[in-house]
Amino acid sequence: QVQLVESGGGSLQAGGSLRLSCAASGYTSTRYCVAWFRQAPGKEYEGVATIDTDGRTVYADSVKGRFTISGDNDKNTLYLQMNSLRPEDTGMYYCAARGDSQCPNIPPASFFIHWGRGTQVTVSS
């Protein structure tokens, strides 16, 4: 059974940095697409960044140049380094995964099969 567990969220002022982690277990696929999504109160899920087995990354325009997605296969962990944070980055951040697939450009949330429970990021001005 696949499990995804996020950590690293917190509250901070605009301009600061955070690194989110997503620990994965139970994964058996050799090909995968994994992503970070976020959801602000009252809003839809927003795809933030994706990375696939080939190491190809795609970012939402709103985070390009500020966020970096990466993975450590030895630790089965996905990361999201977030720099120059803004109040509009506030939300619950989730990692999501789908095995046996590469990533289309920022797929919709419905594309992903496995989800973590999220970690809250709050950025104040």
C-alpha positions as CSV (number, residue, x, y, z in Angstrom):
1,Q,0.0,0.0,0.0
2,V,1.4,3.3,-1.1
3,Q,1.7,6.0,1.6
4,L,2.8,9.6,1.2
5,V,3.6,11.7,4.2
6,E,4.3,15.4,3.9
7,S,6.3,17.5,6.4
8,G,8.1,20.8,6.7
9,G,5.3,23.3,6.6
10,G,5.1,26.3,8.9
11,S,4.3,30.0,9.3
12,L,6.7,32.6,8.2
13,Q,7.0,36.1,6.7
14,A,7.1,37.0,3.1
15,G,10.5,36.6,1.5
16,G,11.4,33.6,3.6
17,S,12.1,30.0,2.6
18,L,10.8,26.5,3.4
19,R,11.6,23.0,2.3
20,L,8.8,20.6,2.2
21,S,9.4,16.8,2.2
22,C,7.2,13.9,1.1
23,A,8.2,10.5,2.3
24,A,6.9,7.7,0.2
25,S,6.6,4.0,1.1
26,G,5.0,1.0,-0.6
27,Y,5.9,2.1,-4.1
28,T,6.7,-0.6,-6.6
29,S,6.5,1.2,-9.9
30,T,9.7,1.8,-11.8
31,R,8.1,4.7,-13.7
32,Y,6.2,7.5,-12.0
33,C,4.9,11.0,-12.0
34,V,5.0,12.9,-8.7
35,A,3.8,16.3,-7.9
36,W,3.2,19.0,-5.4
37,F,-0.3,20.6,-5.3
38,R,-1.6,23.3,-3.0
39,Q,-5.0,24.4,-2.0
40,A,-5.9,27.8,-0.5
41,P,-9.1,28.1,1.5
42,G,-12.1,28.2,-0.7
43,K,-10.1,27.5,-3.9
44,E,-9.4,24.6,-6.2
45,Y,-6.3,22.4,-6.1
46,E,-3.4,24.1,-7.9
47,G,-0.6,22.1,-9.4
48,V,2.7,23.6,-8.3
49,A,5.4,21.4,-9.8
50,T,5.9,17.9,-11.2
51,I,8.9,15.5,-11.6
52,D,9.0,12.2,-13.4
53,T,11.3,9.2,-13.6
54,D,13.4,10.9,-16.3
55,G,13.9,13.8,-13.9
56,R,11.9,16.1,-16.1
57,T,10.4,19.0,-14.1
58,V,7.5,21.3,-14.9
59,Y,6.5,24.3,-12.8
60,A,3.4,26.5,-12.6
61,D,4.1,30.0,-13.9
62,S,3.3,31.4,-10.4
63,V,6.3,29.6,-8.8
64,K,8.9,29.5,-11.6
65,G,12.2,30.8,-10.5
66,R,11.2,30.5,-6.8
67,F,10.4,26.8,-6.2
68,T,12.4,23.7,-7.0
69,I,11.1,20.2,-7.0
70,S,13.5,17.3,-6.5
71,G,13.6,13.7,-5.4
72,D,16.0,11.4,-3.6
73,N,15.4,7.9,-4.8
74,D,17.6,6.3,-2.1
75,K,15.5,8.0,0.6
76,N,12.2,7.6,-1.3
77,T,11.6,11.3,-0.6
78,L,10.2,14.1,-2.7
79,Y,11.2,17.7,-1.9
80,L,9.9,21.2,-2.7
81,Q,12.3,24.0,-1.9
82,M,10.3,27.2,-1.7
83,N,12.2,30.6,-1.8
84,S,11.0,34.2,-1.9
85,L,7.7,33.1,-0.4
86,R,4.6,35.4,-0.9
87,P,1.3,35.6,1.0
88,E,-0.4,34.2,-2.1
89,D,1.7,31.0,-1.6
90,T,-0.4,30.3,1.6
91,G,-2.2,27.0,1.5
92,M,-2.2,23.3,2.3
93,Y,0.5,21.6,0.3
94,Y,0.1,18.0,-0.8
95,C,2.3,15.5,-2.6
96,A,0.6,13.3,-5.2
97,A,1.8,10.3,-7.2
98,R,0.9,8.1,-10.0
99,G,2.9,5.0,-11.0
100,D,3.5,3.5,-14.4
101,S,3.4,7.0,-16.0
102,Q,5.4,9.9,-17.1
103,C,4.1,13.4,-16.4
104,P,2.0,15.4,-18.8
105,N,2.5,19.1,-18.2
106,I,1.1,19.8,-14.7
107,P,-1.7,17.3,-14.8
108,P,-5.0,17.9,-13.1
109,A,-5.5,16.6,-9.6
110,S,-7.7,13.8,-11.0
111,F,-4.6,12.3,-12.8
112,F,-3.0,11.3,-9.5
113,I,-3.9,8.2,-7.6
114,H,-2.0,8.5,-4.3
115,W,-2.1,11.6,-2.1
116,G,-0.7,12.6,1.3
117,R,-2.6,14.4,3.9
118,G,-0.9,17.7,3.4
119,T,1.2,20.2,5.3
120,Q,0.2,23.8,6.0
121,V,2.2,26.7,4.7
122,T,1.2,30.2,5.9
123,V,3.0,33.3,4.6
124,S,2.3,36.7,6.2
125,S,3.0,40.0,4.7
